[in-house]
Amino acid sequence: MGCSNRWGEQTEPGFRWSFTLALAAWAVTRPAEIPFALRMIDPGAFETCAIADINRDGHPDIVSGENWYEGPKWIKHPFWSIEYYRNATEDLTDLAPEVNGDGYLDVISSASDRSRMWWNENPGARGGASKEHLIEADTGLSFRSKACRPEGLSIPPAFSCVAT
């Protein structure tokens, strides 16, 4: 006696058993879960991070708060200085597009407490601290789903922001 598949076609019982055995064999032989280990890289109170290749070495780096962490060993490098205001940090959101055309990823940030949005210019091969460029102030900016391009910046449309 045959079986029907979801389209009403007749199938042989052998097919169903073959499929079941193949699925069971895959479940038994599949690789173990991807191993990982938790590692604290900074006990700071920053609310956001961005993953980007800051130094163009081919490894993902982490930008969080005042620092960037060079992957894969997560070596801490200062990037800019962030103020604490009303018991909170001045860094609400970070995105890492290439803004100024020098080939290095920069960081666009926003802060709700001080109502501003700015971008930090990646110092590139020269190293050191980044240079801050104000995009907009006193507007309560945060990143949302509506696309925008601040005046004078070559931000791809995939990166978006809107005044709230």
C-alpha positions in Angstrom: 0.0 0.0 0.0 1.4 3.4 -1.0 1.4 6.7 0.9 0.5 10.2 -0.3 2.8 13.1 -0.2 1.5 16.7 0.5 0.5 17.1 -3.1 -1.6 14.0 -3.1 0.8 11.9 -5.2 1.3 8.3 -4.3 4.7 7.3 -2.9 6.2 4.0 -2.0 6.6 3.1 1.7 10.3 2.4 1.0 10.8 6.1 0.2 9.4 7.2 3.5 11.7 4.7 5.4 14.7 5.7 3.3 14.1 9.4 4.1 13.7 8.6 7.8 16.9 6.6 7.9 18.8 9.3 6.0 17.6 11.9 8.4 18.5 9.8 11.4 22.0 9.1 10.0 22.5 12.9 9.5 21.5 13.6 13.1 23.9 11.0 14.4 26.9 12.1 12.3 26.4 15.9 12.2 29.2 18.0 13.7 29.0 19.1 17.3 27.8 22.6 18.2 30.2 25.4 17.3 32.5 25.8 20.3 32.9 29.2 21.9 34.1 30.7 25.2 32.8 33.8 26.9 35.5 36.4 27.4 34.9 39.9 29.0 37.0 42.4 27.1 35.9 45.5 29.0 33.8 45.9 32.2 32.7 49.4 31.1 29.2 50.7 31.0 28.8 51.3 27.3 25.5 50.5 25.7 26.5 49.7 22.1 29.1 48.2 19.9 29.9 47.9 16.2 31.8 45.1 14.5 34.1 46.4 11.8 37.7 45.9 10.5 39.0 49.2 11.9 42.7 48.6 11.1 42.1 46.8 7.7 44.0 43.7 8.7 41.2 41.3 7.6 40.1 40.4 11.2 36.8 41.8 12.7 37.4 44.3 15.5 34.9 45.6 18.1 34.2 49.3 18.6 32.6 49.9 22.0 32.5 53.1 24.0 35.8 54.9 24.0 37.8 52.1 22.6 38.2 49.6 19.8 39.4 46.1 20.4 41.7 44.6 17.8 40.7 41.1 16.8 41.3 38.3 17.2 43.1 38.8 20.5 40.9 41.8 21.5 43.8 44.2 22.2 42.3 47.5 23.6 43.1 50.7 21.8 41.7 54.2 22.8 39.6 55.7 20.0 37.9 58.8 21.4 36.8 60.2 24.8 33.1 59.9 25.9 31.6 61.9 28.6 29.4 60.6 31.4 26.3 62.7 31.7 23.5 62.2 34.2 24.9 58.8 35.2 24.9 57.5 31.6 27.4 57.4 28.8 27.4 59.7 25.8 27.3 56.9 23.3 23.9 55.4 22.4 24.4 53.9 19.0 27.5 53.1 16.8 27.6 52.3 13.1 30.8 51.8 11.1 30.5 52.9 7.5 33.4 54.4 5.5 32.5 58.1 5.6 35.3 60.2 4.2 36.7 58.0 1.4 40.1 57.2 2.9 39.5 53.5 2.9 39.2 53.1 6.7 35.9 52.5 8.4 34.7 55.4 10.5 32.2 55.4 13.4 28.9 57.3 13.4 27.5 57.7 16.9 24.5 59.3 18.6 23.7 60.4 22.1 20.2 61.0 23.5 21.2 62.8 26.7 23.0 65.5 24.8 20.8 65.2 21.7 23.5 65.0 19.1 24.9 62.8 16.3 28.6 62.8 15.2 31.1 60.8 13.3 34.6 59.9 14.4 37.2 59.8 11.7 39.3 56.7 11.9 43.0 57.8 12.2 44.0 55.0 9.9 47.7 53.9 9.7 48.9 57.0 11.7 47.0 55.6 14.7 46.0 57.6 17.8 42.7 59.2 18.7 40.0 59.8 16.1 38.8 63.2 15.1 35.2 64.0 16.0 32.9 65.7 13.4 29.5 67.0 14.5 26.6 66.0 12.2 23.7 67.5 14.1 23.0 68.9 17.6 20.0 69.5 19.7 17.6 67.2 17.9 17.4 64.1 20.0 18.8 61.9 17.3 18.8 58.1 17.3 19.2 55.6 14.5 15.9 54.3 13.1 14.6 52.6 10.0 14.1 55.7 7.8 17.0 56.4 5.5 18.9 59.7 5.6 22.2 61.1 4.5 23.6 64.0 6.6 24.8 66.9 4.5 28.3 66.4 3.2 28.7 62.7 4.2 28.9 59.8 1.7 27.0 57.4 4.0 25.5 54.5 2.0 21.7 54.5 2.2 21.7 51.2 4.1 22.8 53.2 7.1 19.9 55.2 8.4 18.9 57.7 11.0 16.0 59.9 11.9 15.3 62.6 14.5 13.1 61.5 17.3 
